[in-house]
Amino acid sequence: MPRRTGMILVLFSVLWSAAAMAADTVPLPDTISPQAKAVIAFLQSAGLKQLKAPAPDDLAGWKALHAAQEKALEEPNRAVLGALGATVAEASIGGVPVLDIRPRGWSDDGRVIVYIHGGGFTLFSARSMAGLAALVGNAAGMRVISIDYTNPPAATWDTVQAQVDAVLKGLVASGTPLTRIAVFGDSAGGNLAIRTVLNLRDAGAGMPAAVLLFSPWADLTDSGDTAITLPDADPTLSYAGFLANSARAYAGGLDLKDPRVSPLHADFGKGFPPTLIQDGTRTILLSASVRTYRALKAAKLDATIDLYEGMWHVFQGAPAPEAEEALDSAGTFLKQRLK
């Protein structure tokens, strides 16, 4: 299947390690696929958790790390997009740069997925995450608009959020109703997806038809059960090594619990669209997914959490049957909600 080309996305790990480092000692379970085991072993050996992020205000340091990552992902993304037969065009919506990604055989039926990429806010771009966007678009058979927001610390939360809000407003102004739009975000992009929908709701502008979240980093603090229990098992993420400085670079001077940057602490009681949250059981951010789900259910909203045994943070681009199953589930959800 073409989606197996998502395996190339795991190569992002080479950006953060010039040489292999010692693998984590937490054993791998026999309840996951051999393919998933192989990916986890690779991620462990790549030493992502040894990454030491620049200081929150070290603009030059973040730019250098970002540039290296973008360079390394050029060819892998080109291969993914080519295998899927997706077309990619640069555009601007609401004054913000975006990529317009269309699956093979796409015909315009008015449905749009707005994608907000992850990477701790500070890393990745619409271009370097185009492969994941295309995988989801392929699963749903829909066009994807991927937002190329400004990475912190070149901008803080208010500028980034304003850019994302502007794209949604621009789409609506150009004739695409919110009822034909789904908002999709992974990791930090999941945070922005939640906050963007809340902003639309609170402004009285309405809400999109659906929200899809892959391991949303909805609380920027080092909180939750899995932040305590899974640091040694998680093959990719370290709060102290990377996430903490990324969070501060994004939040600027705001308290990290402020709902403007940690939307898990926002008020969902006034409504929220049908939401699918996907995550794995081997990531420190699993509790953020569970707590987001519980917050939505406490408000009596339509929410589903779709968990995958032994999977890591944003595993959906990997060469494993679990990833294909997750993409199938995500595609079905989007097709059911955007009719």
C-alpha positions as CSV (number, residue, x, y, z in Angstrom):
1,M,0.0,0.0,0.0
2,P,1.3,3.5,-0.7
3,R,0.9,4.6,2.9
4,R,3.8,2.3,3.8
5,T,6.0,5.0,2.4
6,G,5.3,6.8,5.6
7,M,8.2,4.7,6.9
8,I,10.6,7.3,5.6
9,L,9.3,9.8,8.1
10,V,11.0,8.0,10.9
11,L,14.3,9.2,9.4
12,F,13.8,12.6,11.1
13,S,15.6,11.1,14.1
14,V,18.9,11.3,12.3
15,L,18.7,15.1,12.6
16,W,19.2,15.0,16.3
17,S,22.0,12.5,16.6
18,A,25.3,12.4,14.8
19,A,26.1,9.0,16.1
20,A,24.0,6.2,17.7
21,M,23.8,6.3,21.5
22,A,23.0,3.6,24.0
23,A,19.4,2.3,23.7
24,D,16.9,2.6,26.5
25,T,16.9,-0.4,28.8
26,V,13.1,-0.8,29.1
27,P,12.3,-4.0,27.1
28,L,10.0,-4.1,24.2
29,P,6.7,-6.0,24.6
30,D,5.8,-9.0,22.5
31,T,2.3,-7.5,22.0
32,I,3.4,-5.2,19.1
33,S,4.4,-6.0,15.5
34,P,7.9,-6.9,14.5
35,Q,7.9,-3.8,12.3
36,A,7.1,-1.6,15.3
37,K,9.8,-3.2,17.4
38,A,12.3,-2.4,14.7
39,V,11.3,1.2,14.5
40,I,11.5,1.6,18.3
41,A,14.9,0.0,18.3
42,F,16.0,2.5,15.7
43,L,14.6,5.4,17.5
44,Q,16.3,4.4,20.7
45,S,19.6,3.9,19.1
46,A,19.3,7.3,17.4
47,G,19.6,9.1,20.7
48,L,16.7,11.5,20.4
49,K,16.3,11.8,24.2
50,Q,19.9,13.0,24.5
51,L,19.0,16.0,22.5
52,K,19.8,19.2,24.4
53,A,17.6,22.0,23.1
54,P,18.9,25.6,22.8
55,A,17.9,28.1,25.4
56,P,14.4,29.4,24.9
57,D,15.7,32.8,23.6
58,D,18.6,31.4,21.6
59,L,17.3,32.4,18.2
60,A,20.5,31.4,16.3
61,G,20.6,28.0,18.0
62,W,17.0,27.2,17.1
63,K,17.5,28.4,13.5
64,A,20.5,26.2,13.1
65,L,18.7,23.2,14.4
66,H,15.6,23.9,12.3
67,A,17.7,24.4,9.2
68,A,19.5,21.1,9.7
69,Q,16.2,19.3,10.1
70,E,14.6,20.9,7.0
71,K,17.6,19.9,4.9
72,A,17.6,16.3,6.1
73,L,13.9,15.8,5.4
74,E,13.8,17.2,1.9
75,E,14.5,13.9,0.1
76,P,12.4,11.6,2.5
77,N,9.4,13.8,2.0
78,R,9.9,14.0,-1.7
79,A,9.8,10.2,-1.8
80,V,6.7,9.9,0.4
81,L,4.8,12.5,-1.7
82,G,5.9,10.8,-4.9
83,A,4.9,7.4,-3.9
84,L,1.5,8.6,-2.8
85,G,1.1,10.6,-6.0
86,A,0.2,13.7,-4.0
87,T,0.6,17.2,-5.5
88,V,1.9,20.1,-3.4
89,A,1.5,23.8,-4.2
90,E,2.6,26.8,-2.2
91,A,-0.2,29.3,-1.5
92,S,-1.2,32.1,1.0
93,I,-4.4,32.2,3.0
94,G,-5.2,35.1,5.3
95,G,-1.7,36.4,4.6
96,V,-0.1,33.2,6.0
97,P,2.0,30.8,3.9
98,V,0.5,27.4,3.4
99,L,0.9,24.2,1.4
100,D,-2.0,22.9,-0.6
101,I,-1.6,19.1,-0.6
102,R,-4.0,17.1,-2.8
103,P,-4.1,13.2,-3.0
104,R,-3.9,11.3,-6.2
105,G,-7.2,11.4,-8.1
106,W,-8.6,14.2,-5.9
107,S,-11.7,16.0,-7.1
108,D,-12.9,19.1,-5.4
109,D,-16.0,18.3,-3.3
110,G,-15.4,21.3,-0.9
111,R,-14.0,19.3,2.0
112,V,-10.8,20.5,3.5
113,I,-8.4,19.3,6.3
114,V,-6.5,22.1,7.9
115,Y,-3.3,20.7,9.3
116,I,-1.2,22.3,12.0
117,H,2.2,20.6,12.2
118,G,4.0,19.5,15.4
119,G,7.6,19.7,16.4
120,G,7.5,21.4,19.8
121,F,6.5,24.6,18.0
122,T,10.2,25.3,17.5
123,L,10.9,22.7,14.8
124,F,9.5,21.4,11.5
125,S,7.5,23.2,8.9
126,A,4.7,22.6,6.5
127,R,7.3,21.4,4.1
128,S,9.1,19.0,6.4
129,M,5.8,17.5,7.7
130,A,4.2,17.3,4.2
131,G,4.6,13.6,4.2
132,L,2.4,13.1,7.3
133,A,-0.1,15.6,6.0
134,A,-0.3,13.6,2.7
135,L,-0.7,10.3,4.5
136,V,-3.8,11.6,6.3
137,G,-5.1,13.3,3.2
138,N,-4.7,10.1,1.3
139,A,-6.5,8.1,4.0
140,A,-9.4,10.5,3.9
141,G,-9.4,11.3,0.2
142,M,-9.3,15.0,1.0
143,R,-7.3,18.1,0.3
144,V,-5.0,19.3,3.1
145,I,-4.1,22.9,3.8
146,S,-0.9,22.8,5.9
147,I,-0.1,26.0,7.8
148,D,3.5,27.2,7.7
149,Y,3.5,29.2,10.9
150,T,6.5,31.0,12.3
151,N,8.6,28.8,14.6
152,P,9.5,30.2,18.0
153,P,11.5,31.9,19.3
154,A,11.3,34.0,16.1
155,A,7.6,34.4,17.3
156,T,5.8,33.6,20.5
157,W,2.4,32.1,21.1
158,D,0.3,35.2,20.2
159,T,1.8,35.6,16.7
160,V,1.7,31.9,16.0
161,Q,-1.9,31.6,17.1
162,A,-2.9,34.7,15.1
163,Q,-1.4,33.1,12.0
164,V,-3.3,29.9,12.5
165,D,-6.5,31.7,13.2
166,A,-6.0,33.8,10.1
167,V,-5.9,30.7,7.9
168,L,-9.2,29.4,9.2
169,K,-10.8,32.8,8.8
170,G,-9.4,33.2,5.3
171,L,-10.7,29.8,4.2
172,V,-14.2,30.7,5.4
173,A,-14.0,34.2,3.8
174,S,-13.1,32.5,0.5
175,G,-16.2,30.4,0.5
176,T,-15.4,27.2,2.5
177,P,-17.9,26.9,5.3
178,L,-16.6,25.6,8.7
179,T,-19.0,22.6,8.3
180,R,-16.7,21.4,5.4
181,I,-13.5,21.8,7.4
182,A,-11.7,19.5,9.8
183,V,-8.8,20.7,11.9
184,F,-5.9,18.2,12.4
185,G,-2.9,18.7,14.5
186,D,-0.1,16.5,15.9
187,S,1.8,17.1,19.1
188,A,2.3,20.9,19.4
189,G,0.1,21.2,16.4
190,G,-2.6,19.4,18.4
191,N,-2.3,22.1,21.0
192,L,-2.8,24.8,18.4
193,A,-5.7,22.9,16.9
194,I,-7.6,22.9,20.2
195,R,-6.9,26.5,20.9
196,T,-7.8,27.6,17.4
197,V,-11.2,25.9,17.6
198,L,-11.8,27.5,21.0
199,N,-11.0,30.9,19.6
200,L,-13.4,30.4,16.7
201,R,-16.1,29.3,19.2
202,D,-15.5,32.2,21.6
203,A,-15.6,34.7,18.7
204,G,-19.0,33.5,17.7
205,A,-17.7,32.3,14.3
206,G,-18.8,28.7,14.7
207,M,-16.7,25.6,14.8
208,P,-15.3,23.1,12.2
209,A,-17.0,19.8,11.6
210,A,-14.3,17.7,13.3
211,V,-11.0,17.7,15.1
212,L,-8.3,15.1,14.7
213,L,-5.5,15.0,17.2
214,F,-2.3,12.9,17.2
215,S,-0.8,12.9,20.7
216,P,-1.7,16.5,21.4
217,W,0.7,18.4,23.6
218,A,-2.2,20.1,25.3
219,D,-0.5,20.9,28.6
220,L,2.9,22.5,28.3
221,T,3.8,21.7,31.9
222,D,5.6,18.4,32.9
223,S,2.4,17.0,34.3
224,G,0.3,13.8,34.3
225,D,0.9,10.2,35.2
226,T,2.8,9.2,32.2
227,A,5.2,12.1,32.6
228,I,6.2,10.2,35.8
229,T,5.9,6.6,34.7
230,L,7.1,6.6,31.1
231,P,10.3,8.7,30.7
232,D,12.5,5.6,30.5
233,A,10.2,3.8,28.1
234,D,9.5,6.7,25.7
235,P,12.0,6.3,22.8
236,T,11.8,9.9,21.5
237,L,10.7,12.5,24.0
238,S,12.4,14.1,27.0
239,Y,10.7,17.0,28.8
240,A,13.9,18.3,30.5
241,G,16.1,17.8,27.4
242,F,13.8,19.3,24.8
243,L,10.2,20.0,25.5
244,A,10.8,22.4,28.5
245,N,12.8,24.9,26.4
246,S,10.4,24.6,23.5
247,A,7.5,25.3,25.7
248,R,9.2,28.4,27.1
249,A,10.2,29.6,23.7
250,Y,6.6,29.4,22.6
251,A,4.9,30.8,25.7
252,G,7.2,33.8,26.1
253,G,6.4,35.3,29.5
254,L,3.1,33.4,30.0
255,D,2.6,30.9,32.8
256,L,2.8,27.4,31.1
257,K,-0.6,26.6,32.7
258,D,-2.3,29.6,31.0
259,P,-5.1,28.2,28.8
260,R,-3.9,30.4,25.9
261,V,-0.8,28.1,25.6
262,S,-2.1,25.0,27.5
263,P,-5.6,24.6,26.2
264,L,-6.2,21.5,28.3
265,H,-7.0,24.1,31.0
266,A,-9.6,25.9,28.9
267,D,-13.3,25.8,29.3
268,F,-14.9,23.1,27.0
269,G,-18.3,23.6,28.5
270,K,-19.4,26.0,25.7
271,G,-18.9,23.3,23.1
272,F,-16.4,21.6,20.9
273,P,-16.6,19.6,17.6
274,P,-16.5,15.8,17.4
275,T,-13.0,14.8,18.2
276,L,-10.8,11.8,17.6
277,I,-7.6,11.6,19.7
278,Q,-5.0,9.0,18.7
279,D,-2.0,8.0,20.8
280,G,0.3,5.2,21.9
281,T,1.0,3.7,25.3
282,R,4.8,4.4,25.1
283,T,4.9,8.1,25.3
284,I,5.2,10.6,28.1
285,L,2.4,12.7,26.5
286,L,-0.1,9.9,26.8
287,S,-1.6,11.5,29.9
288,A,-2.1,14.7,28.0
289,S,-4.2,12.8,25.5
290,V,-6.2,11.0,28.2
291,R,-6.8,14.2,30.1
292,T,-7.9,16.0,27.0
293,Y,-10.4,13.2,26.3
294,R,-11.6,13.3,29.9
295,A,-12.1,17.1,29.7
296,L,-14.2,16.7,26.6
297,K,-16.3,13.9,28.1
298,A,-16.8,15.9,31.3
299,A,-18.4,18.5,29.1
300,K,-20.6,15.8,27.6
301,L,-19.0,16.2,24.2
302,D,-18.5,13.8,21.3
303,A,-14.9,12.5,21.8
304,T,-13.1,9.2,21.1
305,I,-9.7,8.2,22.2
306,D,-8.0,5.6,20.0
307,L,-5.0,4.0,21.7
308,Y,-2.3,1.7,20.2
309,E,-0.4,-0.8,22.2
310,G,3.3,0.0,22.6
311,M,3.3,2.9,20.1
312,W,5.3,6.1,20.5
313,H,4.7,9.8,20.1
314,V,3.1,10.4,16.6
315,F,3.8,7.0,15.3
316,Q,1.4,7.2,12.4
317,G,4.1,7.8,9.8
318,A,6.0,4.6,10.6
319,P,6.3,1.4,8.6
320,A,4.1,-0.7,11.0
321,P,0.7,-2.2,10.7
322,E,-0.3,-0.2,13.8
323,A,0.3,3.0,11.9
324,E,-1.7,1.8,8.9
325,E,-4.6,0.9,11.2
326,A,-4.4,4.3,12.9
327,L,-4.5,6.1,9.5
328,D,-7.4,4.0,8.4
329,S,-9.3,4.9,11.6
330,A,-8.4,8.6,11.1
331,G,-9.5,8.5,7.5
332,T,-12.8,6.9,8.4
333,F,-13.5,9.4,11.1
334,L,-12.9,12.4,8.8
335,K,-15.0,10.9,6.0
336,Q,-17.9,10.3,8.4
337,R,-17.8,13.8,9.9
338,L,-17.3,15.7,6.6
339,K,-20.1,14.5,4.4
